[in-house]
Structures are given as structure tokens and as C-alpha cells.
Amino acid sequence: MDKKNDSFCDPLPLTYCNEHKMNQSNYTYDSMFIFEHTFHVPVDYDNPETGQISVFVREIRSNLSKRNPYLVFFQGGPGFESPRPITHSGWIKKALSRYDILLLDQRGTGRSTAANFQTIGDWDPKKQADYLQHFRADNIVKDAEFIRNEMIGDKPWSILGQSFGGFCALNYLSFHSHGLKEILITGGIPPLMAHPDDIYRRTYDRVKRKNGEFFNIFPNAQDRACRIADSIQKTNPTLPNGDKLSIERFQLLGLQFGFHDGYANLNYLFEHAISNGELSYSFLKGLLGLQSFDTNPFFTVLHEACYAQQFSTNWSAARIRDEFPEFDPNARHPFLFTGEMLYPWMMDQFQALVPLKEAAQLLAEKNDWPLLYDPAALSNNSVPVVAAVYTNDMYVDRDFSLDSAESIKGIRLWKTDEFEHNGLRSHGEKVLAKLFELLD
């Protein structure tokens, strides 16, 4: 793309949008009738002349002879595409018992217009930052509203927000409640006004506890982790994609601690990490497969920005880490893993993030982010809202969630320690069944 062009992308005429919003293809798979849609939306809704991007939506029905109300799914992240329907099972199967499902690939992800080092990497950093500032929850919700008006006009629909998808849901409720029939949230009631510094102080404490649980369950894991860290320090190994593996990057594997199978997956990964005195290829490839920071760059570039409201974040997780010296990469016995924290050094160590490094810094310094939530609207809410709050959630703080819930009129909560943050994925039918009970 032409760096000298002030627009973000080549504008598409609105007539194109209206004429080409129909299905790209239809197919049937495992008792699911699937329809694909693409919509063209403004990059910046306040200045639509700057260009448009596409947003992809996959529609799933269980019955062609009967139409059900729509349930729009907002994926966690930020920066991840919607799940791909592999089998007629889990939460998708349960949801299809009363809805037709719309899986939204949030702007910049999946089959929507991509935003990564291949598509915007050669742009000027300021242009990159100006572009990426429009990829937060507020514009994801505006995309959904655009699509709702195209698909069903002024009729409201239901939404399900998982994790960051819950952040999107409360933005939706704050500013576009007329488009909503009901809201379901799993592991994703956000802090409404908290600064990331306070959020990460609590997060580091939770991750420290998760480390303790992991090493108590798998008593050999601590020694193995220390041996792996020592090997990284001595040999400066290269990952299969050409990135250098640092101890700090190894520590990022603690992100897995918040999933129901995370402890076991890491334990088994560490079991075969050393081969003939060096890190095995299978370990290096396995580690690479667990880290999607490069394939889904928004997770790094915009993660802290999903909390920002009229203030800058300035790489909060990195600054607050200094208050927790136990996470020092040179520490041993115990050696600790980090969690859902994103650091500026990642913009150097992940080759695919390097072209976005300066833009990421500009976004970290940005201090005029718009407000994401409207406390007055939430306190006067009339839309049915039900939410699962996972009391052991490593990613979304339980207490912040409960505090926020007190500000939402009429919300019904299900507090449970039965599941981890990914309960919707691991035990989806049971989780949705409980939320349907609250709705009904």
C-alpha cells in the first residue's frame, strides 16, 4: 500500500457493500448448515472516507426449515478470530438448540481484513498506530451494529461474550443497547474504570499462586523448568521459525496455567525437553505452537489498550513486574512463569512483531483513548444480562468482575469454582445450560 496515501485502504463504494453482503458459500458439515458472509465497514466510523475493511461472519444453523433468533459470539483475546466449528458439540451444540449462531471474526483477525506485518508492516509507524487504534472493543461493536442493520434491520439480537468478548458486550450495552435482546457473558466482566497497574498487581499475585499449584501437582516440573532455563541461558537456542528463544519467552508459557488442561500440557511438554544434553526439537516446536503472539499480533499490541480510557498504559505489565522480583528470569528453585502479561521486549524477540514495534510504543503512550463504558447507561440497564464468573480465573479478576456487576442493573451472576477461564470451550454445554437457566 502507498505510504503517502492518507487513507488506510482503498475505499469501496457503499453500493458494493450492499450488493455483496450475501453468502459467499454454503455447506453442510456434521449436522450444521453453514453460511458465510462478508461485510465491508468503515475503518473509522467517525471518518468513513478514510477507507473500509471487510468483516467476515460465519453463520451456523441446525435446521433449514426453521429460523431461530441470532446469537452473535464475541471471541476472547483481543486479536483472535472466532472458533471454527469442527464438530456439532460443546457450547455450539447447546446454543443451536435455541439460536442460529453468528461467529464474528473481529476486525483484523481470521478471514476479516488482516492487520499484521504482511499487510501493514511497511507503513509508517504513525500510520500503523492511527489505523490500529480503531481495532478495540468500541469499533468491534460498531461493526456488529452495522452487520445487524444489514441482516435484520432494527430487530435486536442476543450476544455471547467470552473473556474479552465480555468487554465487547458491556461496551455494546453501554452505547448500543437498543440492538440487544439479551447478553450472556463467560469469564469476561471487565473492570469498568480500573488502571492496568492495579489490574496487573492482582494478576501477578494470581499467577504466582498458579505456579505453586502447578509445581505441587507435578513435583518434577520445577527441576525440569530450571534445567530448561539453564540450557536456554547456555546455548541461546533457535526456534523452528528462526526466532531466538530467551528465558523470558520461555516464561510466557505460564499463559497456559489459566486453561483447564494447561498444567498437564506444560508438564508433558517439559518431560521430553532435553535430548542428548540440549533442547529437543519436539520441545522447541511444541513451545512455538503454544505461542500465537506473532500470528495474532493484536494480543500483544492492543492488549493493554483494551483497558485504556483517557489514559496511557505505558507497558503496565512490564513496569509492575519490577514489584515482583520472584519472576526474575535468572531465579531458580523456584523458577516462575508469567501469565497474561505483554512486554515491550516481545516486539524485538518475535520477528513478526518487529515491523509493528514503533506503532506499539505509540499506542502504549496514547493518552486520549475514548471511554469504553457508560456507568449511567449500565446502572439504568433494561436488557437481560447473565454472566458466569469463574472464581479461580487467572485472566479476569474475580473481585473486579463482582465490583463491576454491582453497577449493572438486573445482571444475574453464576459464581463457580468448577471451571477455569476457558470453561465455555472445555465444558460448553454445561456452562450454557446454567446461563440459560438464569435467563429463563
Buried (B, 14 or more C-beta within 10 A) or exposed (E): BEEEEEBBBEBBEEEEBEEBBEEEEEEEEEEBBBBBBBBBBBBBBEEEEBBBBBBBBBBBBBEEEEEBBBBBBBBBBBBBBBBEBEEBEBBBBBBBEBBBBBBBBBBBBBBBBBBBBEEBBEBEBEBBBBBBBBBBBBBBBBBBBBBBEBBEEEEBBBBBBBBBBBBBBBBBBBBBBEBBBBBBBBBBBBBBBBBBBBBBBBBBEBBBEBBEEBBEEBEEBBBBBBBBBEBBEEEEBEBEEEBEBBBBBBBBBBBBBBBBEBBBBBBEBBEEBBEEEBBEEEBBEBBBEBBBBBEBBBBBBBBBBBBBBEEBBBBBBBEBBEEBEEBBBEBBEEBBBBBBBBBBEBBEBBBBBBBBBBBBBBBBEBEEBEBBBBBEBBEEBEBBBBBBBBEBBBBBBBEBBBBBBEBBEEBBBBEBEBBBBBBBBBBBBBBBEBBBEBBE
